[in-house]
Amino acid sequence: MDSILIKDTTRKQREEIVRRSMDCGGGCENCSSCWLGGGSPWDMYKDYIDGKKEIAEINAEYNARYIHG
């Protein structure tokens, strides 16, 4: 799979993309998503899995909370 865009993937592929992105090999205790306010990655990327928002949109919204200008 070359593209992770919603238009180029199925729901099942998007679930796999999110699952693989969380598979760092270090276990949850080494992940910063939860304690940085991201909460469950499954909840965070639900709109992507459901085909409502691209990963880039979700990441930009998440990062915007920490950018002060």
Biopython code that builds the backbone (N, CA, C, O; Angstrom):
import numpy as np
from Bio.PDB.StructureBuilder import StructureBuilder

atoms = [
    (1, "MET", "N", (0.844, -1.163, 0.000)),
    (1, "MET", "CA", (0.000, 0.000, 0.000)),
    (1, "MET", "C", (0.901, 1.241, 0.000)),
    (1, "MET", "O", (1.759, 1.404, 0.867)),
    (2, "ASP", "N", (0.686, 2.098, -0.981)),
    (2, "ASP", "CA", (1.498, 3.308, -1.089)),
    (2, "ASP", "C", (0.876, 4.500, -0.381)),
    (2, "ASP", "O", (1.590, 5.350, 0.151)),
    (3, "SER", "N", (-0.431, 4.566, -0.371)),
    (3, "SER", "CA", (-1.126, 5.719, 0.173)),
    (3, "SER", "C", (-1.904, 5.326, 1.426)),
    (3, "SER", "O", (-2.455, 4.229, 1.520)),
    (4, "ILE", "N", (-1.934, 6.246, 2.379)),
    (4, "ILE", "CA", (-2.738, 6.021, 3.579)),
    (4, "ILE", "C", (-3.968, 6.920, 3.586)),
    (4, "ILE", "O", (-4.684, 6.994, 4.585)),
    (5, "LEU", "N", (-4.210, 7.602, 2.474)),
    (5, "LEU", "CA", (-5.369, 8.483, 2.384)),
    (5, "LEU", "C", (-6.660, 7.673, 2.428)),
    (5, "LEU", "O", (-6.708, 6.529, 1.977)),
    (6, "ILE", "N", (-7.690, 8.280, 2.972)),
    (6, "ILE", "CA", (-8.983, 7.611, 3.103)),
    (6, "ILE", "C", (-9.480, 7.127, 1.747)),
    (6, "ILE", "O", (-9.984, 6.009, 1.637)),
    (7, "LYS", "N", (-9.345, 7.949, 0.721)),
    (7, "LYS", "CA", (-9.857, 7.588, -0.602)),
    (7, "LYS", "C", (-9.142, 6.376, -1.199)),
    (7, "LYS", "O", (-9.663, 5.737, -2.113)),
    (8, "ASP", "N", (-7.961, 6.059, -0.692)),
    (8, "ASP", "CA", (-7.166, 4.961, -1.231)),
    (8, "ASP", "C", (-7.157, 3.718, -0.348)),
    (8, "ASP", "O", (-6.461, 2.749, -0.653)),
    (9, "THR", "N", (-7.926, 3.734, 0.748)),
    (9, "THR", "CA", (-7.893, 2.626, 1.698)),
    (9, "THR", "C", (-9.300, 2.190, 2.086)),
    (9, "THR", "O", (-10.269, 2.939, 1.963)),
    (10, "THR", "N", (-9.371, 0.968, 2.552)),
    (10, "THR", "CA", (-10.615, 0.461, 3.118)),
    (10, "THR", "C", (-10.562, 0.659, 4.635)),
    (10, "THR", "O", (-9.507, 0.954, 5.196)),
    (11, "ARG", "N", (-11.694, 0.495, 5.278)),
    (11, "ARG", "CA", (-11.725, 0.598, 6.743)),
    (11, "ARG", "C", (-10.754, -0.404, 7.364)),
    (11, "ARG", "O", (-10.020, -0.068, 8.293)),
    (12, "LYS", "N", (-10.753, -1.620, 6.858)),
    (12, "LYS", "CA", (-9.867, -2.644, 7.399)),
    (12, "LYS", "C", (-8.393, -2.242, 7.243)),
    (12, "LYS", "O", (-7.589, -2.469, 8.147)),
    (13, "GLN", "N", (-8.049, -1.656, 6.118)),
    (13, "GLN", "CA", (-6.670, -1.197, 5.910)),
    (13, "GLN", "C", (-6.336, -0.061, 6.865)),
    (13, "GLN", "O", (-5.228, -0.004, 7.397)),
    (14, "ARG", "N", (-7.285, 0.845, 7.088)),
    (14, "ARG", "CA", (-7.030, 1.952, 8.012)),
    (14, "ARG", "C", (-6.844, 1.449, 9.439)),
    (14, "ARG", "O", (-6.004, 1.971, 10.172)),
    (15, "GLU", "N", (-7.614, 0.443, 9.840)),
    (15, "GLU", "CA", (-7.412, -0.162, 11.163)),
    (15, "GLU", "C", (-6.003, -0.737, 11.265)),
    (15, "GLU", "O", (-5.338, -0.584, 12.290)),
    (16, "GLU", "N", (-5.558, -1.387, 10.220)),
    (16, "GLU", "CA", (-4.209, -1.975, 10.208)),
    (16, "GLU", "C", (-3.137, -0.883, 10.250)),
    (16, "GLU", "O", (-2.119, -1.040, 10.923)),
    (17, "ILE", "N", (-3.359, 0.206, 9.545)),
    (17, "ILE", "CA", (-2.406, 1.318, 9.558)),
    (17, "ILE", "C", (-2.256, 1.860, 10.977)),
    (17, "ILE", "O", (-1.138, 2.087, 11.440)),
    (18, "VAL", "N", (-3.369, 2.067, 11.664)),
    (18, "VAL", "CA", (-3.313, 2.575, 13.037)),
    (18, "VAL", "C", (-2.660, 1.537, 13.948)),
    (18, "VAL", "O", (-1.822, 1.888, 14.779)),
    (19, "ARG", "N", (-3.031, 0.275, 13.805)),
    (19, "ARG", "CA", (-2.446, -0.769, 14.642)),
    (19, "ARG", "C", (-0.931, -0.823, 14.457)),
    (19, "ARG", "O", (-0.187, -0.888, 15.435)),
    (20, "ARG", "N", (-0.479, -0.796, 13.220)),
    (20, "ARG", "CA", (0.969, -0.855, 12.953)),
    (20, "ARG", "C", (1.694, 0.380, 13.473)),
    (20, "ARG", "O", (2.835, 0.283, 13.924)),
    (21, "SER", "N", (1.051, 1.522, 13.415)),
    (21, "SER", "CA", (1.700, 2.745, 13.897)),
    (21, "SER", "C", (1.912, 2.718, 15.403)),
    (21, "SER", "O", (2.780, 3.417, 15.925)),
    (22, "MET", "N", (1.117, 1.911, 16.101)),
    (22, "MET", "CA", (1.253, 1.798, 17.552)),
    (22, "MET", "C", (2.206, 0.681, 17.946)),
    (22, "MET", "O", (2.514, 0.528, 19.128)),
    (23, "ASP", "N", (2.671, -0.085, 17.004)),
    (23, "ASP", "CA", (3.515, -1.239, 17.290)),
    (23, "ASP", "C", (4.991, -0.852, 17.296)),
    (23, "ASP", "O", (5.743, -1.199, 16.385)),
    (24, "CYS", "N", (5.389, -0.128, 18.336)),
    (24, "CYS", "CA", (6.771, 0.328, 18.421)),
    (24, "CYS", "C", (7.685, -0.746, 19.000)),
    (24, "CYS", "O", (8.908, -0.629, 18.930)),
    (25, "GLY", "N", (7.097, -1.781, 19.565)),
    (25, "GLY", "CA", (7.896, -2.850, 20.143)),
    (25, "GLY", "C", (8.286, -2.606, 21.585)),
    (25, "GLY", "O", (8.804, -3.503, 22.250)),
    (26, "GLY", "N", (8.040, -1.391, 22.079)),
    (26, "GLY", "CA", (8.441, -1.069, 23.435)),
    (26, "GLY", "C", (7.349, -1.275, 24.462)),
    (26, "GLY", "O", (7.607, -1.183, 25.663)),
    (27, "GLY", "N", (6.149, -1.550, 24.022)),
    (27, "GLY", "CA", (5.046, -1.692, 24.960)),
    (27, "GLY", "C", (4.455, -0.352, 25.312)),
    (27, "GLY", "O", (5.077, 0.690, 25.102)),
    (28, "CYS", "N", (3.271, -0.380, 25.839)),
    (28, "CYS", "CA", (2.548, 0.860, 26.140)),
    (28, "CYS", "C", (3.277, 1.751, 27.140)),
    (28, "CYS", "O", (3.127, 2.972, 27.097)),
    (29, "GLU", "N", (4.054, 1.169, 28.026)),
    (29, "GLU", "CA", (4.719, 2.002, 29.036)),
    (29, "GLU", "C", (5.730, 2.957, 28.413)),
    (29, "GLU", "O", (6.156, 3.903, 29.074)),
    (30, "ASN", "N", (6.128, 2.738, 27.159)),
    (30, "ASN", "CA", (7.070, 3.629, 26.491)),
    (30, "ASN", "C", (6.387, 4.577, 25.507)),
    (30, "ASN", "O", (7.065, 5.341, 24.820)),
    (31, "CYS", "N", (5.082, 4.541, 25.430)),
    (31, "CYS", "CA", (4.337, 5.379, 24.496)),
    (31, "CYS", "C", (3.956, 6.681, 25.191)),
    (31, "CYS", "O", (3.599, 6.675, 26.369)),
    (32, "SER", "N", (4.030, 7.778, 24.481)),
    (32, "SER", "CA", (3.709, 9.069, 25.100)),
    (32, "SER", "C", (2.303, 9.543, 24.776)),
    (32, "SER", "O", (1.884, 10.586, 25.277)),
    (33, "SER", "N", (1.571, 8.819, 23.964)),
    (33, "SER", "CA", (0.256, 9.291, 23.537)),
    (33, "SER", "C", (-0.679, 9.533, 24.709)),
    (33, "SER", "O", (-1.260, 10.613, 24.819)),
    (34, "CYS", "N", (-0.835, 8.567, 25.571)),
    (34, "CYS", "CA", (-1.801, 8.686, 26.665)),
    (34, "CYS", "C", (-1.447, 9.796, 27.638)),
    (34, "CYS", "O", (-2.301, 10.622, 27.963)),
    (35, "TRP", "N", (-0.228, 9.834, 28.102)),
    (35, "TRP", "CA", (0.108, 10.808, 29.131)),
    (35, "TRP", "C", (0.326, 12.203, 28.587)),
    (35, "TRP", "O", (0.442, 13.147, 29.369)),
    (36, "LEU", "N", (0.388, 12.370, 27.255)),
    (36, "LEU", "CA", (0.443, 13.708, 26.670)),
    (36, "LEU", "C", (-0.937, 14.217, 26.287)),
    (36, "LEU", "O", (-1.062, 15.239, 25.613)),
    (37, "GLY", "N", (-1.957, 13.516, 26.708)),
    (37, "GLY", "CA", (-3.310, 13.973, 26.453)),
    (37, "GLY", "C", (-3.944, 13.374, 25.221)),
    (37, "GLY", "O", (-5.071, 13.726, 24.872)),
    (38, "GLY", "N", (-3.250, 12.484, 24.564)),
    (38, "GLY", "CA", (-3.807, 11.861, 23.374)),
    (38, "GLY", "C", (-4.868, 10.839, 23.695)),
    (38, "GLY", "O", (-5.756, 10.567, 22.888)),
    (39, "GLY", "N", (-4.768, 10.278, 24.874)),
    (39, "GLY", "CA", (-5.710, 9.235, 25.253)),
    (39, "GLY", "C", (-5.473, 7.982, 24.440)),
    (39, "GLY", "O", (-4.381, 7.768, 23.914)),
    (40, "SER", "N", (-6.470, 7.179, 24.342)),
    (40, "SER", "CA", (-6.359, 5.945, 23.585)),
    (40, "SER", "C", (-6.118, 6.252, 22.114)),
    (40, "SER", "O", (-6.867, 7.029, 21.521)),
    (41, "PRO", "N", (-5.095, 5.664, 21.515)),
    (41, "PRO", "CA", (-4.864, 5.887, 20.084)),
    (41, "PRO", "C", (-6.057, 5.440, 19.238)),
    (41, "PRO", "O", (-6.333, 6.031, 18.194)),
    (42, "TRP", "N", (-6.761, 4.404, 19.684)),
    (42, "TRP", "CA", (-7.940, 3.952, 18.945)),
    (42, "TRP", "C", (-9.017, 5.033, 18.947)),
    (42, "TRP", "O", (-9.695, 5.241, 17.941)),
    (43, "ASP", "N", (-9.173, 5.721, 20.080)),
    (43, "ASP", "CA", (-10.136, 6.819, 20.155)),
    (43, "ASP", "C", (-9.644, 8.026, 19.358)),
    (43, "ASP", "O", (-10.418, 8.680, 18.658)),
    (44, "MET", "N", (-8.360, 8.308, 19.476)),
    (44, "MET", "CA", (-7.776, 9.458, 18.803)),
    (44, "MET", "C", (-7.924, 9.349, 17.281)),
    (44, "MET", "O", (-8.209, 10.340, 16.609)),
    (45, "TYR", "N", (-7.731, 8.154, 16.750)),
    (45, "TYR", "CA", (-7.770, 7.963, 15.297)),
    (45, "TYR", "C", (-9.068, 7.333, 14.799)),
    (45, "TYR", "O", (-9.124, 6.838, 13.673)),
    (46, "LYS", "N", (-10.109, 7.349, 15.627)),
    (46, "LYS", "CA", (-11.395, 6.780, 15.240)),
    (46, "LYS", "C", (-11.959, 7.450, 13.988)),
    (46, "LYS", "O", (-12.486, 6.771, 13.107)),
    (47, "ASP", "N", (-11.851, 8.779, 13.904)),
    (47, "ASP", "CA", (-12.364, 9.480, 12.725)),
    (47, "ASP", "C", (-11.623, 9.067, 11.460)),
    (47, "ASP", "O", (-12.215, 9.040, 10.381)),
    (48, "TYR", "N", (-10.352, 8.749, 11.572)),
    (48, "TYR", "CA", (-9.608, 8.250, 10.411)),
    (48, "TYR", "C", (-10.114, 6.856, 10.034)),
    (48, "TYR", "O", (-10.413, 6.588, 8.870)),
    (49, "ILE", "N", (-10.203, 5.993, 11.007)),
    (49, "ILE", "CA", (-10.673, 4.630, 10.751)),
    (49, "ILE", "C", (-12.068, 4.662, 10.144)),
    (49, "ILE", "O", (-12.370, 3.876, 9.245)),
    (50, "ASP", "N", (-12.923, 5.564, 10.626)),
    (50, "ASP", "CA", (-14.288, 5.684, 10.129)),
    (50, "ASP", "C", (-14.377, 6.423, 8.789)),
    (50, "ASP", "O", (-15.456, 6.521, 8.205)),
    (51, "GLY", "N", (-13.243, 6.944, 8.301)),
    (51, "GLY", "CA", (-13.231, 7.628, 7.010)),
    (51, "GLY", "C", (-13.711, 9.064, 7.050)),
    (51, "GLY", "O", (-14.146, 9.600, 6.031)),
    (52, "LYS", "N", (-13.637, 9.705, 8.226)),
    (52, "LYS", "CA", (-14.131, 11.072, 8.375)),
    (52, "LYS", "C", (-13.035, 12.128, 8.290)),
    (52, "LYS", "O", (-13.274, 13.223, 7.782)),
    (53, "LYS", "N", (-11.833, 11.813, 8.782)),
    (53, "LYS", "CA", (-10.712, 12.758, 8.786)),
    (53, "LYS", "C", (-9.432, 12.013, 8.436)),
    (53, "LYS", "O", (-9.253, 10.853, 8.808)),
    (54, "GLU", "N", (-8.541, 12.695, 7.716)),
    (54, "GLU", "CA", (-7.244, 12.125, 7.396)),
    (54, "GLU", "C", (-6.346, 12.158, 8.636)),
    (54, "GLU", "O", (-6.558, 12.953, 9.552)),
    (55, "ILE", "N", (-5.361, 11.297, 8.645)),
    (55, "ILE", "CA", (-4.400, 11.262, 9.757)),
    (55, "ILE", "C", (-3.743, 12.628, 9.935)),
    (55, "ILE", "O", (-3.575, 13.090, 11.063)),
    (56, "ALA", "N", (-3.375, 13.268, 8.846)),
    (56, "ALA", "CA", (-2.719, 14.578, 8.932)),
    (56, "ALA", "C", (-3.607, 15.599, 9.638)),
    (56, "ALA", "O", (-3.105, 16.419, 10.408)),
    (57, "GLU", "N", (-4.907, 15.564, 9.392)),
    (57, "GLU", "CA", (-5.835, 16.487, 10.050)),
    (57, "GLU", "C", (-5.877, 16.229, 11.553)),
    (57, "GLU", "O", (-5.836, 17.165, 12.352)),
    (58, "ILE", "N", (-5.957, 14.975, 11.927)),
    (58, "ILE", "CA", (-6.023, 14.610, 13.341)),
    (58, "ILE", "C", (-4.730, 15.015, 14.045)),
    (58, "ILE", "O", (-4.762, 15.572, 15.142)),
    (59, "ASN", "N", (-3.597, 14.732, 13.409)),
    (59, "ASN", "CA", (-2.306, 15.098, 14.004)),
    (59, "ASN", "C", (-2.163, 16.608, 14.136)),
    (59, "ASN", "O", (-1.649, 17.095, 15.143)),
    (60, "ALA", "N", (-2.614, 17.358, 13.127)),
    (60, "ALA", "CA", (-2.527, 18.819, 13.183)),
    (60, "ALA", "C", (-3.385, 19.371, 14.319)),
    (60, "ALA", "O", (-2.960, 20.278, 15.034)),
    (61, "GLU", "N", (-4.578, 18.833, 14.486)),
    (61, "GLU", "CA", (-5.447, 19.276, 15.577)),
    (61, "GLU", "C", (-4.816, 18.972, 16.933)),
    (61, "GLU", "O", (-4.868, 19.795, 17.847)),
    (62, "TYR", "N", (-4.225, 17.797, 17.058)),
    (62, "TYR", "CA", (-3.573, 17.404, 18.308)),
    (62, "TYR", "C", (-2.383, 18.326, 18.599)),
    (62, "TYR", "O", (-2.228, 18.817, 19.717)),
    (63, "ASN", "N", (-1.548, 18.554, 17.582)),
    (63, "ASN", "CA", (-0.362, 19.393, 17.768)),
    (63, "ASN", "C", (-0.709, 20.844, 18.024)),
    (63, "ASN", "O", (0.034, 21.535, 18.721)),
    (64, "ALA", "N", (-1.823, 21.331, 17.477)),
    (64, "ALA", "CA", (-2.217, 22.717, 17.662)),
    (64, "ALA", "C", (-2.450, 23.056, 19.134)),
    (64, "ALA", "O", (-2.317, 24.211, 19.538)),
    (65, "ARG", "N", (-2.790, 22.068, 19.916)),
    (65, "ARG", "CA", (-2.993, 22.319, 21.357)),
    (65, "ARG", "C", (-1.702, 22.675, 22.071)),
    (65, "ARG", "O", (-1.735, 23.241, 23.164)),
    (66, "TYR", "N", (-0.559, 22.348, 21.466)),
    (66, "TYR", "CA", (0.732, 22.559, 22.130)),
    (66, "TYR", "C", (1.567, 23.645, 21.481)),
    (66, "TYR", "O", (2.667, 23.939, 21.949)),
    (67, "ILE", "N", (1.066, 24.246, 20.413)),
    (67, "ILE", "CA", (1.795, 25.315, 19.740)),
    (67, "ILE", "C", (1.281, 26.636, 20.259)),
    (67, "ILE", "O", (0.084, 26.919, 20.202)),
    (68, "HIS", "N", (2.187, 27.435, 20.760)),
    (68, "HIS", "CA", (1.831, 28.748, 21.282)),
    (68, "HIS", "C", (2.483, 29.796, 20.394)),
    (68, "HIS", "O", (3.686, 29.756, 20.136)),
    (69, "GLY", "N", (1.677, 30.718, 19.941)),
    (69, "GLY", "CA", (2.248, 31.700, 19.021)),
    (69, "GLY", "C", (1.999, 33.108, 19.423)),
    (69, "GLY", "O", (2.427, 34.032, 18.732)),
]
sb = StructureBuilder()
sb.init_structure("model")
sb.init_model(0)
sb.init_chain("A")
sb.init_seg("    ")
for serial, (resi, resn, name, xyz) in enumerate(atoms, 1):
    if name == "N":
        sb.init_residue(resn, " ", resi, " ")
    sb.init_atom(name, np.array(xyz, "f"), 0.0, 1.0, " ", f" {name:<3s}", serial, name[0])
structure = sb.get_structure()
